[in-house]
């Protein structure tokens, strides 16, 4: 297959590109620069609303992962605008462009996140659950909605509601590891908040599965073994052979990254289940946390 990917240099995009290439697929990168002759890339600029649409003609599939980093900077008013518009503008441009092609791709997999559900305590959340009412939910709802023109044009569209991606290469786990390796790690706050996670291998595996299977609509990309933050800290300490008994008070991360960002990333509770993936026959390689962390940190 010829598969175009936005955000191909990001954490998920890099792993996905590598796996697809190893499997014999041709990956076409959407990049924000001029493209040289013979380069397997397409130029686009979501801020300017421009894209080389002709080069997308005949592409078999598109995986849209681009968006400004959620946890890279404090959430100032300007940063929150950038986070939102980097997703809505990019998705609108991709969806409308694909809808207008003569030779359309068969599938668009468009990024989203479990932030869609907001802070829901211990409620079990499936793809049918209502959205939350916090900042991340207010991003995810319009982000997903912008893919509608592609679906209206007959392209199969699945939105990827991704959880905490476990990899030592980046993301939440990579930031936690230094303290835990020193034996200074522990739960955040009460530790009762639910964390819904997925290994990078299962994230990529699920995306590959969705490229080939007739699944559309929202899809939770989380392992079936969601766990509380306290249990996550305990298991991570066990895998690293380090104590993990030092709780991190709520005010600590808030001082470092700001109250709203800390609440959203560390203290929000979302007990998400991958109902659509499981009912569609996807087999998780790492369904439980202990095995997942041992694999990722091996």
C-alpha positions as CSV (number, residue, x, y, z in Angstrom):
1,X,0.0,0.0,0.0
2,X,1.0,3.6,-0.5
3,X,0.3,5.3,2.9
4,X,0.6,9.0,3.5
5,X,1.3,10.1,7.1
6,X,1.2,13.4,8.8
7,X,3.2,13.7,12.0
8,X,5.5,11.0,10.8
9,X,8.5,12.4,12.8
10,X,6.6,12.3,16.1
11,X,6.7,9.5,18.7
12,X,3.9,7.4,17.2
13,X,4.6,8.4,13.6
14,X,8.2,7.4,13.7
15,X,7.4,3.9,15.1
16,X,4.6,3.5,12.6
17,X,6.7,4.5,9.6
18,X,9.4,2.0,10.6
19,X,6.9,-0.8,11.0
20,X,5.1,-0.1,7.7
21,X,8.4,0.2,5.8
22,X,9.6,-3.1,7.2
23,X,6.4,-4.7,6.1
24,X,6.9,-3.6,2.5
25,X,4.5,-0.6,2.4
26,X,5.5,2.7,0.8
27,X,5.3,5.6,3.3
28,X,4.7,9.1,2.0
29,X,5.5,11.8,4.5
30,X,3.5,15.0,4.6
31,X,6.1,17.7,5.5
32,X,6.0,21.5,6.1
33,X,8.7,22.4,3.6
34,X,9.5,22.2,-0.1
35,X,9.9,18.7,-1.4
36,X,12.9,17.8,-3.6
37,X,12.7,15.7,-6.8
38,X,12.3,12.0,-6.2
39,X,11.6,12.5,-2.5
40,X,8.8,10.3,-1.0
41,X,7.1,13.3,0.6
42,X,4.2,15.8,0.0
43,X,4.4,19.4,1.0
44,X,1.6,20.9,3.2
45,X,1.0,23.9,5.5
46,X,-2.0,23.6,7.7
47,X,-1.6,27.2,9.0
48,X,-1.7,28.6,5.5
49,X,-4.3,26.0,4.3
50,X,-2.2,24.7,1.5
51,X,-1.4,21.2,0.4
52,X,-0.1,19.5,-2.7
53,X,-3.4,17.7,-3.4
54,X,-2.3,16.3,-6.8
55,X,0.4,14.2,-5.1
56,X,-2.3,12.6,-2.9
57,X,-4.2,11.2,-5.9
58,X,-4.1,7.4,-5.9
59,X,-2.8,7.1,-2.3
60,X,-4.3,4.0,-0.7
61,X,-4.6,5.3,2.9
62,X,-3.8,8.4,5.0
63,X,-2.9,8.4,8.7
64,X,-3.2,11.8,10.2
65,X,-1.2,12.2,13.4
66,X,0.0,15.8,13.3
67,X,-0.7,18.3,16.1
68,X,1.2,20.5,18.6
69,X,2.4,18.7,21.7
70,X,0.0,18.7,24.6
71,X,2.6,18.6,27.4
72,X,5.5,20.5,25.8
73,X,4.8,23.9,27.3
74,X,2.6,25.6,30.0
75,X,-0.9,26.1,28.9
76,X,-1.0,29.8,28.3
77,X,-4.0,31.2,26.4
78,X,-1.8,31.4,23.3
79,X,-0.5,27.8,23.7
80,X,-4.0,26.5,24.1
81,X,-5.0,28.2,20.9
82,X,-2.1,26.6,19.1
83,X,-2.9,23.1,20.5
84,X,-6.5,23.4,19.3
85,X,-5.9,25.0,15.9
86,X,-3.0,22.7,15.0
87,X,-5.5,19.9,15.2
88,X,-8.7,21.4,13.8
89,X,-7.0,23.2,10.9
90,X,-4.9,20.2,9.9
91,X,-7.7,17.8,10.0
92,X,-10.0,20.1,8.1
93,X,-7.4,20.5,5.4
94,X,-6.7,16.8,5.1
95,X,-10.4,15.8,5.1
96,X,-11.6,18.4,2.6
97,X,-8.6,17.7,0.3
98,X,-9.2,13.9,0.3
99,X,-12.9,14.4,-0.3
100,X,-12.2,16.4,-3.5
101,X,-9.7,13.9,-5.0
102,X,-10.6,12.0,-8.2
103,X,-8.9,8.8,-6.8
104,X,-9.6,8.9,-3.1
105,X,-7.9,6.8,-0.5
106,X,-10.0,4.0,0.9
107,X,-9.4,5.0,4.5
108,X,-8.4,7.9,6.7
109,X,-7.2,7.2,10.2
110,X,-7.3,10.5,12.1
111,X,-5.8,11.2,15.4
112,X,-7.7,11.9,18.6
113,X,-7.1,11.1,22.3
114,X,-8.9,9.8,25.4
115,X,-8.9,13.4,26.6
116,X,-12.3,13.3,24.7
117,X,-13.9,11.8,27.9
118,X,-12.6,14.3,30.4
119,X,-12.3,13.5,34.1
120,X,-14.8,10.6,34.8
121,X,-13.6,9.0,38.0
122,X,-14.1,5.2,38.0
123,X,-16.7,5.2,35.2
124,X,-16.0,2.6,32.5
125,X,-15.7,4.4,29.2
126,X,-16.3,3.0,25.8
127,X,-16.5,4.6,22.4
128,X,-20.2,5.3,23.0
129,X,-19.6,7.4,26.2
130,X,-20.3,11.1,26.1
131,X,-17.5,13.7,25.9
132,X,-16.2,15.5,28.9
133,X,-16.3,19.2,29.6
134,X,-12.7,20.2,30.2
135,X,-10.1,21.7,27.9
136,X,-8.9,18.5,26.4
137,X,-12.4,17.4,25.6
138,X,-13.1,20.8,24.0
139,X,-10.2,20.0,21.7
140,X,-11.0,16.4,20.9
141,X,-14.7,17.0,20.0
142,X,-14.1,19.5,17.2
143,X,-10.9,17.7,16.2
144,X,-12.8,14.6,15.4
145,X,-15.7,16.5,13.8
146,X,-13.3,18.1,11.2
147,X,-12.8,14.6,9.6
148,X,-16.5,14.5,8.6
149,X,-16.0,15.7,5.0
150,X,-13.9,12.7,4.2
151,X,-16.5,10.3,5.6
152,X,-19.3,12.2,3.7
153,X,-17.3,11.6,0.5
154,X,-17.3,7.8,1.0
155,X,-13.9,7.4,2.6
156,X,-13.8,5.1,5.6
157,X,-12.8,7.2,8.6
158,X,-11.7,6.0,12.0
159,X,-10.7,8.4,14.8
160,X,-7.9,7.2,17.0
161,X,-8.6,8.0,20.7
162,X,-5.1,7.2,22.0
163,X,-4.3,6.7,25.7
164,X,-0.9,7.0,27.5
165,X,1.6,5.5,25.1
166,X,4.3,3.5,26.9
167,X,7.7,3.7,25.4
168,X,11.1,4.5,26.8
169,X,11.7,6.8,23.8
170,X,9.4,9.6,25.0
171,X,6.0,10.6,26.5
172,X,4.9,10.1,30.1
173,X,6.9,7.0,30.9
174,X,10.2,8.4,29.8
175,X,9.6,11.4,32.0
176,X,8.8,9.2,35.0
177,X,11.8,6.8,34.7
178,X,14.6,9.0,36.1
179,X,12.9,9.4,39.5
180,X,11.7,5.8,39.6
181,X,15.2,4.5,38.8
182,X,16.5,6.4,41.8
183,X,13.8,4.9,44.0
184,X,12.1,8.3,44.4
185,X,9.0,7.5,42.4
186,X,5.4,7.0,43.6
187,X,1.8,7.8,43.0
188,X,0.5,11.2,42.0
189,X,-1.8,12.7,44.7
190,X,-4.2,10.0,45.9
191,X,-3.3,7.6,43.1
192,X,-7.0,6.7,42.7
193,X,-7.2,8.3,39.2
194,X,-7.4,5.8,36.4
195,X,-4.7,5.7,33.8
196,X,-5.5,4.1,30.4
197,X,-2.3,3.1,28.6
198,X,-1.1,1.2,25.6
199,X,2.4,0.1,24.5
200,X,3.9,1.7,21.5
201,X,3.9,-1.7,19.8
202,X,0.2,-2.2,20.3
203,X,-0.5,1.4,19.3
204,X,1.3,0.8,16.0
205,X,-0.3,-2.7,15.7
206,X,-3.8,-1.3,16.2
207,X,-3.2,1.4,13.5
208,X,-2.0,-1.3,11.1
209,X,-5.0,-3.4,12.0
210,X,-7.4,-0.5,11.3
211,X,-5.8,0.1,7.9
212,X,-6.9,-3.4,6.8
213,X,-10.2,-3.9,8.7
214,X,-13.6,-2.4,8.0
215,X,-13.8,-0.3,11.2
216,X,-15.0,3.3,11.2
217,X,-15.9,5.9,13.8
218,X,-14.2,6.4,17.2
219,X,-11.8,3.7,18.3
220,X,-10.2,3.6,21.8
221,X,-6.5,2.8,21.4
222,X,-5.9,1.7,25.0
223,X,-5.0,-1.7,26.5
224,X,-7.8,-3.6,28.2
225,X,-5.8,-3.4,31.5
226,X,-6.5,0.2,32.6
227,X,-5.1,0.7,36.1
228,X,-5.1,3.3,38.9
229,X,-2.1,5.6,39.1
230,X,-1.2,4.0,42.5
231,X,-1.1,0.5,40.9
232,X,0.9,1.9,37.9
233,X,3.5,3.3,40.3
234,X,3.7,0.1,42.2
235,X,4.1,-2.1,39.1
236,X,6.7,0.2,37.6
237,X,8.7,0.1,40.9
238,X,8.5,-3.7,40.9
239,X,9.7,-4.0,37.3
240,X,12.6,-1.6,38.0
241,X,13.4,-3.4,41.3
242,X,13.1,0.0,43.1
243,X,10.8,1.2,45.9
244,X,7.9,3.4,44.8
245,X,6.4,4.6,48.0
246,X,7.0,8.3,47.8
247,X,3.8,10.1,46.8
248,X,4.0,13.2,44.7
249,X,1.7,15.9,46.2
250,X,-0.6,17.6,43.8
251,X,1.1,21.0,44.2
252,X,4.5,19.7,43.0
253,X,3.7,19.1,39.3
254,X,1.4,22.2,39.3
255,X,4.3,24.4,40.3
256,X,6.4,22.9,37.5
257,X,4.0,22.9,34.5
258,X,1.0,24.8,35.7
259,X,-2.2,23.7,37.5
260,X,-4.4,23.1,34.5
261,X,-1.8,21.0,32.5
262,X,-0.8,19.0,35.6
263,X,-4.5,18.2,36.4
264,X,-5.1,17.1,32.8
265,X,-2.1,14.9,32.4
266,X,-1.5,13.5,35.8
267,X,-4.7,13.7,37.9
268,X,-7.5,13.3,35.5
269,X,-9.2,9.9,35.7
270,X,-10.3,8.0,32.6
271,X,-11.0,4.3,32.8
272,X,-11.2,3.6,29.1
273,X,-11.9,0.2,27.4
274,X,-11.0,-0.7,23.8
275,X,-14.4,-2.1,23.0
276,X,-14.3,-1.6,19.3
277,X,-10.8,-3.1,18.9
278,X,-11.7,-6.1,20.9
279,X,-15.0,-6.7,19.2
280,X,-13.2,-6.4,15.8
281,X,-10.7,-9.1,16.6
282,X,-7.6,-7.2,17.4
283,X,-5.3,-9.2,19.7
284,X,-3.2,-7.1,22.1
285,X,0.4,-8.2,22.5
286,X,0.6,-6.5,25.9
287,X,-2.8,-6.5,27.6
288,X,-1.6,-6.3,31.2
289,X,0.7,-3.6,32.8
290,X,3.3,-5.8,34.3
291,X,4.0,-7.6,31.0
292,X,3.8,-4.3,29.1
293,X,6.4,-2.5,31.2
294,X,8.7,-5.5,31.2
295,X,8.5,-5.5,27.4
296,X,9.0,-1.8,27.0
297,X,11.9,-1.6,29.5
298,X,13.7,-4.8,28.6
